[in-house]
């Protein structure tokens, strides 16, 4: 098949589908050597009469079906996180409903789930730390009542009122004492959300590292792990080597994940990644290979995916969700390419065309003919097919 794409010769020949049936096959042995969570996207209702700044309209059936797809491959789901457009189209009311529904679905199918608890119900100026704490408490309670593990998300509101590291220590300490089960701390860099510049009380990342380590050291029994999304592999490795025994490092680095998950003679990272939304089946297959001790084969499977991930997550990084949903549409996981908040318009046609080429080359599409047909139809909308 050929697809007319923007480029030097104007066309692209699709690849044969990946012949390794283990990649797209569901089931298989549980993942044992690494804890792997895919941060999953939400599927918009394309027929809802709303606007980019209006309330999110979610297609709940398609959204939950995608989570079942991830669970069927042995992955855990990180719910209501950045990939689900928290703060970029999905407000707290929608996120709360998403948490309730997904947690109930996880319980029904026996899938692992962790859910983001933040402060995004605070949509206006925030007066003080107590207001931020109350917002966190509300969301933490909902996540725990749903039966999910909590991920304490980085908070824009906290950045706006915190006077320094001591405020982070006070607030997180309070939350740690309240949590009924160990939580995952979340360090999301400003490349994902510019409003989070200076998190942990300092723009100096070395100083910020000392603060998060102090939070963990004071409450090691209440911290399952820390999710690091700084796109800085060296800094992540340095941090994970300093974590107390039993506290996991979850990589959120969508640029260096193969090497960080593979690890070295001093340790490795687990994974909580947005790129494992489109890479889900391939990622699960690679980790099963890693479970056998074959690090080289693991890298041979995942290293070629980095070019696609770097493309999707290129600056402005926060718009990576557009490529993730685009690939879900091409792969047949949803019937349309629309997003809550109108975010389907956040990437250019050449960007999407390149994402299609890279994903097709990796054999990510279970039905390459469907993907080619949908790519051609998108080009027609843009006037690229005559």
C-alpha positions in Angstrom: 0.0 0.0 0.0 1.1 3.6 -0.5 -0.1 6.7 1.3 0.4 10.2 -0.1 2.3 12.1 2.5 4.0 15.5 2.7 7.6 14.9 1.8 10.3 14.7 -0.9 8.5 12.3 -3.2 5.0 12.8 -1.9 4.3 9.2 -1.1 5.1 6.6 1.6 4.9 2.9 1.2 3.6 1.1 4.3 5.5 -1.7 5.9 4.4 -5.3 6.3 2.9 -5.9 9.8 5.3 -7.2 12.4 5.6 -10.9 12.1 6.3 -11.5 15.8 2.9 -12.6 17.0 3.9 -12.2 20.6 3.8 -8.5 20.3 0.0 -8.1 19.5 -1.2 -11.2 21.3 -2.9 -10.6 24.6 -2.4 -12.6 27.7 1.0 -14.0 28.5 3.0 -14.3 31.7 2.7 -11.5 34.3 5.5 -8.9 34.2 7.8 -9.7 37.1 11.1 -7.9 36.9 9.7 -4.4 36.5 6.5 -2.6 37.6 5.2 -1.1 34.4 2.3 1.4 34.3 1.0 3.0 31.1 -0.4 6.5 31.5 -3.5 6.2 29.4 -5.3 8.8 27.3 -9.1 9.6 27.3 -11.3 9.2 24.3 -13.5 12.2 23.5 -17.1 12.0 22.5 -16.9 13.4 18.9 -20.6 14.3 18.7 -20.8 16.4 21.9 -21.8 20.0 21.4 -19.0 21.6 23.3 -16.0 23.9 22.9 -12.2 23.8 23.7 -12.8 25.7 26.9 -16.1 23.9 27.7 -16.6 20.8 29.9 -14.9 17.7 28.6 -17.2 15.2 26.9 -15.8 11.7 27.3 -16.7 8.5 25.4 -16.7 6.3 28.5 -17.1 3.0 26.6 -14.1 3.6 24.3 -12.1 5.0 27.2 -12.6 2.0 29.3 -12.1 -0.4 26.4 -8.6 1.1 25.9 -7.8 0.4 29.5 -8.9 -3.2 29.1 -6.5 -3.4 26.1 -3.6 -2.3 28.3 -4.5 -4.7 31.1 -4.9 -7.6 28.6 -1.3 -7.1 27.7 -0.2 -7.3 31.3 0.4 -3.6 31.9 -0.8 -1.5 34.8 -2.7 1.7 34.1 -1.7 5.1 35.5 -5.1 6.9 35.4 -6.0 10.5 35.3 -2.5 11.6 34.8 -0.9 14.1 32.4 -1.6 11.8 29.4 -5.3 11.9 30.2 -5.1 15.7 29.7 -5.4 16.7 33.3 -5.4 20.5 33.2 -5.4 20.5 29.4 -9.0 19.7 28.6 -10.0 17.4 31.4 -11.0 19.2 34.6 -11.4 17.8 38.1 -15.1 16.8 37.6 -14.1 14.7 34.5 -11.0 13.3 36.2 -13.0 12.3 39.3 -15.5 10.4 37.1 -12.6 8.8 35.2 -11.0 7.6 38.4 -14.3 6.1 39.7 -15.0 4.3 36.4 -11.5 3.1 35.7 -11.0 1.9 39.3 -14.2 -0.1 39.2 -13.2 -1.6 35.8 -9.8 -2.5 37.2 -11.4 -4.3 40.1 -13.7 -6.2 37.7 -10.9 -7.5 35.5 -8.1 -7.7 38.1 -6.0 -5.0 36.6 -3.4 -2.8 38.4 -4.3 0.8 38.7 -2.8 4.0 40.2 -4.6 7.3 39.9 -3.5 10.9 40.1 -4.5 13.0 43.1 -3.8 16.7 42.6 -5.3 20.2 43.1 -6.8 21.0 39.8 -10.2 21.8 41.3 -8.5 25.1 42.2 -9.0 27.0 39.0 -8.5 30.6 40.3 -5.9 32.3 42.4 -5.0 30.5 45.6 -4.6 32.3 48.9 -2.6 30.0 51.1 -1.1 26.6 51.7 -4.1 25.4 53.7 -6.3 25.7 50.6 -3.9 23.6 48.5 -3.8 21.0 51.3 -7.6 20.7 51.4 -7.7 20.2 47.7 -5.1 17.5 47.8 -7.0 15.8 50.7 -10.2 15.8 48.7 -8.6 14.1 45.7 -6.5 11.7 47.8 -9.7 10.6 49.6 -11.5 9.9 46.3 -8.6 7.9 44.9 -8.3 5.7 48.0 -12.1 5.3 48.3 -12.1 4.0 44.7 -9.6 1.3 45.7 -6.7 2.6 43.6 -3.2 3.5 44.6 -2.6 7.3 44.7 -0.1 9.2 42.7 0.4 12.6 44.3 0.6 14.8 41.2 2.7 18.0 41.0 0.5 21.0 41.8 0.4 24.3 40.0 -1.4 25.8 43.0 1.4 24.7 45.3 4.0 26.4 43.2 2.0 29.6 43.3 1.8 29.8 47.1 4.9 27.9 48.4 7.5 30.1 50.0 10.3 27.5 49.8 11.2 23.9 50.5 9.8 24.0 54.0 6.2 24.4 52.6 6.7 21.3 50.4 8.0 19.3 53.4 5.0 20.4 55.5 2.3 19.7 53.0 3.7 16.4 51.7 4.4 15.3 55.3 0.7 15.9 56.2 -0.4 13.9 53.1 1.9 11.1 53.9 0.5 10.8 57.4 -3.0 10.7 56.0 -2.5 8.2 53.2 -3.7 4.7 54.1 -1.3 3.0 51.6 2.1 4.0 50.1 1.8 6.6 47.4 3.8 7.5 44.4 5.3 11.0 44.4 5.3 12.8 41.1 8.1 15.1 39.9 6.9 16.6 36.6 9.3 19.0 34.9 8.4 22.3 33.3 8.9 20.9 29.8 5.6 19.0 30.5 3.9 21.9 32.3 5.7 25.4 32.4 3.6 26.3 35.5 5.6 23.7 37.5 8.9 25.6 37.2 10.6 25.6 40.6 8.8 22.6 42.0 10.1 21.3 45.4 10.9 24.9 46.3 13.8 25.7 44.0 14.7 26.2 40.3 18.0 24.6 41.2 17.4 20.9 40.5 20.1 19.8 42.9 18.4 21.7 45.7 15.0 20.3 44.6 16.4 16.8 44.7 17.5 17.3 48.3 13.9 18.3 49.2 12.2 15.3 47.6 14.7 13.0 49.2 14.0 14.5 52.5 10.2 14.0 52.1 10.9 10.3 51.3 13.4 9.9 54.1 10.9 11.2 56.7 8.1 8.9 55.4 9.7 5.8 53.8 6.9 3.5 54.8 4.4 5.7 53.0 6.2 6.1 49.7 6.0 3.3 47.1 8.1 5.3 44.7 8.8 8.5 42.9 8.0 9.1 39.3 10.6 11.3 37.6 9.7 13.2 34.4 12.7 15.5 33.8 14.0 14.1 30.5 17.4 13.9 32.2 18.7 10.4 32.4 21.8 11.2 34.5 19.7 13.0 37.1 17.2 10.2 37.3 20.0 7.6 37.8 21.6 9.8 40.5 18.3 10.1 42.3 17.4 6.4 42.2 20.8 5.5 43.6 20.0 7.6 46.7 16.5 6.3 47.3 15.9 4.2 50.5 15.8 0.5 50.0 12.3 -0.5 49.0 11.4 2.8 47.4 11.0 2.5 43.6 12.1 4.9 41.0 9.5 5.1 38.2 10.9 6.5 35.0 8.7 9.1 33.3 11.5 9.9 30.8 10.1 9.4 27.4 13.5 10.0 25.8 15.7 7.5 27.7 13.4 4.8 28.9 15.1 1.7 27.4 18.4 2.4 29.2 16.7 3.4 32.4 14.5 0.4 32.6 17.3 -1.9 31.6 19.4 -0.4 34.4 23.0 -1.1 35.4 24.9 -3.0 38.1 23.6 -0.6 40.7 19.9 -0.7 39.9 17.1 0.1 37.5 14.0 2.1 37.0 10.4 0.8 36.9 8.1 2.6 34.4 5.2 5.0 34.5 5.2 6.4 30.9 2.9 8.2 28.5 4.7 6.6 25.6 3.6 3.2 26.8 0.1 4.2 25.7 0.9 3.7 22.0 3.7 1.2 22.7 1.7 -0.9 25.2 1.8 -4.3 23.5 5.4 -3.9 22.3 6.5 -2.6 25.8 4.9 -5.5 27.6 6.5 -8.0 25.2 9.9 -6.3 25.7 9.6 -6.5 29.5 8.7 -10.2 29.3 12.0 -10.7 27.4 13.8 -8.7 30.1 12.2 -11.0 32.7 14.2 -13.9 31.2 17.4 -11.9 31.9 18.0 -11.1 28.2 18.8 -7.4 28.5 20.3 -7.2 25.0 17.1 -8.5 23.4 15.0 -6.1 25.5 17.1 -3.2 24.2 16.8 -4.5 20.6 13.1 -4.4 21.0 12.7 -1.0 22.7 15.7 1.1 21.4 14.1 1.5 17.9 11.0 3.0 19.5 12.9 6.0 20.9 12.9 7.9 17.6 9.1 7.8 17.6 8.9 8.8 21.3 11.3 11.7 20.8 9.2 12.9 17.9 5.9 12.7 19.8 7.4 14.4 22.9 9.4 17.1 21.0 8.9 20.7 22.2 6.3 21.9 23.1 6.4 18.6 25.0 3.0 19.1 26.7 1.4 18.5 23.3 2.6 14.9 23.1 -1.0 13.8 23.9 -2.1 14.7 20.4 0.3 12.2 18.8 -0.7 9.6 21.4 -4.4 9.9 20.5 -3.6 10.1 16.8 -1.8 6.7 16.9 -4.7 5.2 19.0 -7.0 6.2 16.2 -4.8 4.7 13.5 -4.4 1.5 15.5 -8.2 1.1 15.7 -8.6 1.7 19.4 -11.1 4.5 18.7 -13.3 5.5 15.7 -12.2 9.1 15.4 -9.4 11.6 15.9 -10.8 14.2 18.2 -9.7 15.2 21.7 -11.2 16.9 24.7 -10.2 20.5 24.8 -9.8 20.5 21.0 -6.2 19.3 21.5 -6.3 17.4 18.2 -5.3 20.7 16.6 -2.1 21.1 18.6 0.2 19.3 16.2 0.8 20.0 12.5 0.0 17.7 9.6 3.7 17.0 8.8 4.2 16.1 12.5 1.4 13.6 12.4 2.5 12.2 9.1 6.0 11.5 10.5 4.4 9.9 13.5 2.5 7.6 11.2 5.7 6.7 9.3 7.6 5.9 12.4 4.8 3.9 14.0 4.2 1.9 10.9 7.9 1.1 10.6 7.8 -0.3 14.1 4.8 -2.6 13.3 2.6 -0.9 15.9 -0.6 -1.1 13.9 -2.5 -4.4 14.3 -4.2 -3.7 11.0 -1.8 -1.7 8.7 -4.4 -1.4 6.0 -6.9 0.3 8.4 -4.1 2.7 9.5 -3.2 3.5 5.9 -6.9 4.1 5.1 -7.3 6.4 8.1 -4.1 8.3 7.3 -5.3 8.8 3.8 -8.7 10.1 5.0 -7.0 12.6 7.2 -4.8 13.9 4.3 -8.0 14.3 2.3 -9.5 16.5 5.0 -6.4 18.7 4.7 -6.7 18.8 0.9 -3.7 16.5 0.4 -5.5 13.8 -1.7 -7.0 14.6 -5.0 
